[in-house]
Structures are given as C-alpha cells and as structure tokens.
Amino acid sequence: MDNFSALLEGFATVLHPMYLLYALFGVFIGTAVGVLPGIGPAMTIALLLPLTYTLEPTAAIIVFAGIYYGGMYGGSTTSILLNTPGESASIVTALEGNRMARAGRGAAALATAAIGSFVAGSIATVALTFVAPVVARWAVQLGEPDYFALMVVAFITVGALLGSSVPRGLASLSLGLFLGLVGTDTLTGQQRFTFGVPNLADGIDVVVVAVGLFAVGEALYVGSRMRHGPIEVIPVEKGWRSWMKRDDWRRSWKPWLRGTAIGFPVGTIPAGGADVATFLSYAAERRLSGSRRKEFGKGAIEGVAGPEAANNAAAAGVLVPLLTLGLPTTATAAIMVVAFQSYGIQPGPMLLRNESALVWALVASLYIGNLMLLVLNLPLVGMWVRVLSIPRHYLYAGILMFGALGSYALNFSPVDVLLLLVVGLIGFFMRRYGYPVAPMVIGMILGPMAEDRLRRSLAISQGDLTYLVTSPFAATAYAAIVVLVVAGIWLRRREQATGVTATATASVGDDR
Amino acid sequence: MSTDGAAPVAPTQPGEPTADAGPPPPPIPAHVEPPRRRWGELVLAVATTALGAYVLLAAGSITVPGSTNTLGPRAFPYLVGGMLVAAGVALVVLVLSGRAGEEEGGEDVDPTVRTDWRTVALLAGTLVVHVFTINVIGWPFAAAILFAGAAVVLGARPWWRAALVGLALGLTIQVIFGGLLKLSLPPGPLLEGVPFLHG
C-alpha cells in the first residue's frame, strides 16, 4: 500500500493551487497546439519545450504531462472536423470521425472521442499506477545485456519493422544513430565525428534535431506543396443535446473498454505505440460489429470510440517503459526523455526510488489533467474550431518562429538556429521521399544509451559475445524480435495479397 | 506498402515483381511519377551510402586509448557505418528499379501539386536572415522578420499585415519569455533600456 500513500502525496503536491494552474496551462496549450493541423503530439512537445526551460522540475513535469495528454486529445478534433479530402487517413479515427462529421454527426463523434479518451485515460492511468512500480522493481534486476536487448527491440520495432518501407526506416534510424555518435565518447573521452569543431564536442542537441525534423521539416514540406484556397471546417451543431444520444452511449461504451484493453498493453511493449493500438482496435471493432459492419467506412461511431480510447490508453502505457526502463518506444516518448534529461532527471529503474515524489506528482497530474481535458474539451469545441481555421500561412510561419525560439533558447547561440535549418532541410527531403522521421529521433536518443550498454556488457564478459544472449530475458527478447520480423513480413504479404490499401495499413505518420 | 504492385500488368515498368499470382491489384490510381522526381530520391540514397562509407573510413581514425578493454570507441561507429551503407545501397537499388518512396501526406498538403522549390528556398533564406539578425537588431525584431517573411512567402497578403502580426508576436514572446520567464533573449539596441523585456 505504500505506492498508494505515495500517490496520495503526489496528489497533495499537484493540488497545490500553483501546480493546478500549471496543469491547466499544460492541458490547455497542449490541446490548442494539438488541434492545429499538421502538428502531432511529438511536434507539440518539441515546440513547447522552451516554455518549460525556466520552470522548476516538478512544475515542468506537470506542464509536460498536460501537454502530452492534451496533444492526444487535440489531434482527434483535427481529424474529425477538418474537411480535407483523402489521404490523412493515417489516423484511423480520421476515417470514421470525418465521415460522421460530414453526415452531420460531428458533435457525437467529438463527444465519443472525448469521453472515450477520458475513460481510457483514467483506466490506463490507474493501470500505470499499479504496473509501473512492479516493472521498476523487476527492472532493477536486469543486467546490461538485457537492456541492450530491449533497445535492439525498440530499434527494430520503431525503426524498421512498422514503417511502410524497411530500407527507408533503416536509413532514418542509422542517420539518427550517426547523429548520436557525434561528440565525446562517454567511456573513453575520445572525440568522434566532431570535425574539430568545439561546438560539436558536447554532441548535437537532441532538441535541435527533434524540432528541426518535426517542426521546420514539416513547415518546409507543407510550404512546398501547400493546399491553397479556403479552409473547410465541418460545422458542428450546437447544444448539449446533440452530443451523445442514448443509442450512441449504448454503442460506445464497449468499444471504449475494448480500446483501453488493447491500447494499454500495446503501449507498454516496444511495438510502435499508439498507431498500432488504434489500428488493432479499429480492426477489432470492425470484426465485432456484426450487422453494423457495412457502416464502417461511412461513419460508424464504434470506429471512433474504440481507436480513440486505444490511442489514449496507449499514451499512458508508453509511460511504463519510459519511466521504469528509460526506454522511449515512440517519438513522442523520446522527446519526453529529452525533456526529463534537460532537468538532470534520467528515466529508468532508479527513477521511482530516487525521484519518487516527482514521479507520483506526474502520475497524479495525469489523473487531474485527464479530468480537466474532459471539462475543457466538449464545451470549448467552438474555440477549437476557430483554431482549426487559422490561416495556414500564419500557422506555418508561427511554427517556424517557435522552432527557432526553441533552439535559440538552448544556448542563446544563433549557430543552433542554423543547425536547426540544416536538420529541417534533411527532414524536408526525408518527408518528400517517404523516409519516416521518427526512427531518426529514436536512434539519436537511444543510440548512445545502447552503445553504452553494449560496451559495458562486453567489458563484464571480457569480450565474450555469447554473454549478450545467455540471460533468459535477453534470449526471450531476441526470440521475440525474430517472431515480430516474421509476423511483419507475413502480414505485409497478406496485405498485398488481399489488396488492403491505404485506409487500413495506417501509413505511419510523424506522431508516433 | 510501396507504390509498386499498382500496375503489374505494365510490362514496361522495370523491376516489377513478375510472379504476381495474387488477385488483381487494388483499384487505386497509380502514382505516375515524373521521371525527374527520381533524381532527387537517388541523390538522397547515394548520399546515405556516401555518409556510411565516410563513417566507416573515419571510424578507423578515432583514437583508441590503451586502457580500453574489448569494445573500444570504434566498434559502434563501424556498425552504424555498415548500416548506413546497407540501407543506402538497398535504397539505390529500390529507386533504380522504379520503386519510389511514398511522400508523406498531411492535412495541409495538396497531393496533386508539384513541389514548389522556390517556396522552400525562400523559407530557408528567411531563416538564415533571422539567424544573422538576432544579435544585431535583437530577438523580437529578428523574430518578426522570420514570421512576416515566412508568412508572405506562404501567401499572406497584404505584407504589412503579416509584418504587424509578426512584430506583435515577437514583442509578446519577448515580454513573456524574456520578462516573465527570465529567458535571456536579447531585446536589441532599440529596446535596451526597457526593464520588463530583460531576462
């Protein structure tokens, strides 16, 4: 029960009026930025990093928790209400939610998404509360080779396996690993790939790379082929009554729970995070729909309720490996690691012991943020709609400006902004030619950690490579990789054979 | 999910899987790629390979101190270099055999228009101007130049409205971040004496 009292203490911290204000600020700004089209949760956090540079750690972590959940909420509003033809089906909610909105049921879609997110977020946060300490206790026993195995799993699943093109994922991952190499080697103090430039001796800042790839790269890419003309936001009917009818409730509650049950476990394993969870939930709902099956693709409320719940449950699930193992499994989580590190907090098995107050404050603020989001979201739909129709030239100019601010404020050196532009151009070309950008960020953050673990393992074993695979955990992890790769190849074959196209395969976007 | 497999009946397409005995291909319109597009992709693939080759070569010149046991500072770079070369070569082959990447979609991306390189260059140029003006005229004004420049390049009219919005945004951020959050953004010579703008 000592976790419970720790959690209560966390609540005591967060319920302090000042911190409540920070939490409200976080969820508000997170939703507002998440609603903006073209901005996924990863970019939301990357862009908003400078907001917290000067805050003390607890306040900053609370703001981040809010931004994290808020960004997830905001995204669904965008996909439901923005009337953009075609291809933004990378998020399955877009498919059904958008159809519902076009059929005049936008309010119901928004409501089932918001309430489903709340239900899933709350249940998943409870699960996080109980699972995280168990995992942390278990993680303490893991050895160096086990951690290395975990990171290899993360590289493979996030990097190569789940994208649409394996070589492109591998290229992106390797580029990230290379960027992670630049700087001074931690174990021997040797400079690597610094080209004698003193600025590079400390390594390239991950914030610059993340903001460059997500924000500047996106702005340049959208700029290169911008959709001109008026922005069509699907109007939403006003008033409480139209939100959810009795029938909508009846059809939604099971998908919410199923989505949660699918989302949380998928989020906790390094398997690609929220995207995979939403896709699985969508597939499950379609399979279970029975007589309503023909509604799918035309605006089935189950197709919004399930994936939306899965999305938020996965977001909480992702925090389990992040907090207990220090293992980011999505790009969003990777940027969270950066945020933690900038406060000198290293996520990992010791975090729960050393920074227990901070962790439980974070968990408590997730509960509270979730509640705030529910209260904030439904009544403020009108405002989010207005945010959605912000002129695109101002939107992307603003993204560029905030990106520049974020990297400039790191060291107050214009050189960082120049580096930002270079990374942004790389991000532009990667988007243009279908290279996923998320593996690059993951590779850059996990690469140095993985190298460290690998070299420590081999130092312990005195060069014996079999030491890497002999521990039961590591052996299981490598076996799992083989299974995942084989399953991935099989799925892709099947997919090609049955001709399931863009709608279902969820070409993985930048919001992982 | 690459763009191949869309037209297995076309014998002119090189590198198409010939043993495609599955059901007929999905009726999505095949991306008819103008051949020019492939050059850029090829350059990117070759650049990846070249970077990998460079990493492999340069890794050899990393100093290994005598005290290192087993795995020194060179091993991981060799691995990364190898991965880059492998991915790069695979991509060169893919591109040459006609399997181009699928460019990313997005809410504000119009999939039907061609890439407007002028906009990309102008946006990048605006950022460069921003970089070199920060220390000269101060952050709020450099930010205003960045915002207004980018907005006008992206189609904001009239230009003076974008400039006004940019200036207002720059000053607001300066007050919030510099004044309230104590981030030491340089206010510039013009606003040197204003106390609430300082970090």
Interface residues (C-beta under 8 A of the other chain):
Chain A: P37 G38 P50 L51 Y53 T54 L55 T78 L82 T84 G86 E87 S88 S90 S164 S165 P167 R168 L170 A171 L173 S174 L175 L177 F178 L181 D185 L187 T188 G189 Q190 R192 F193 V216 E218 A219 L220 Y221 V222 G223 S224 R225 M226 R227 H228 P391 R392 H393 Y394 L395 Y396 A397 G398 L400 M401 A404 L405 Y408 A409 F412 P414 V417 L418 L420 L421 G424 L425 F428 F429 M430 R431 R432 Y433 G434 Y435 G447 E451 L454 R455 L458 A459 Q462 G463 R492 E495 Q496 A497 T498 G499 T501 A502 T505 S507 G509 D510
Chain B: M1 S2 G5 G22 P23 P24 P25 P26 I28 G40 E41 L44 A45 T48 L51 G52 V55 A58 I62 T63 V64 P65 S67 T68 N69 T70 L71 G72 P73 A75 F76 P77 V80 M83 L84 A86 A87 G88 A90 L91 L94 A100 G101 E102 E103 E104 G105 G106 E107 D108 V109 D110 P111 V113 R114 T115 D116 W117 T119 V120 L123 A124 T126 L127 V128 H130 V131 F132 I134 N135 W139 A143 L146 F147 A148 G149 A150 A151 V152 V153 L154 G155 A156 A162 V165 G166 L169 G170 I173 F177 L181 K182 L183 S184 L185 P186
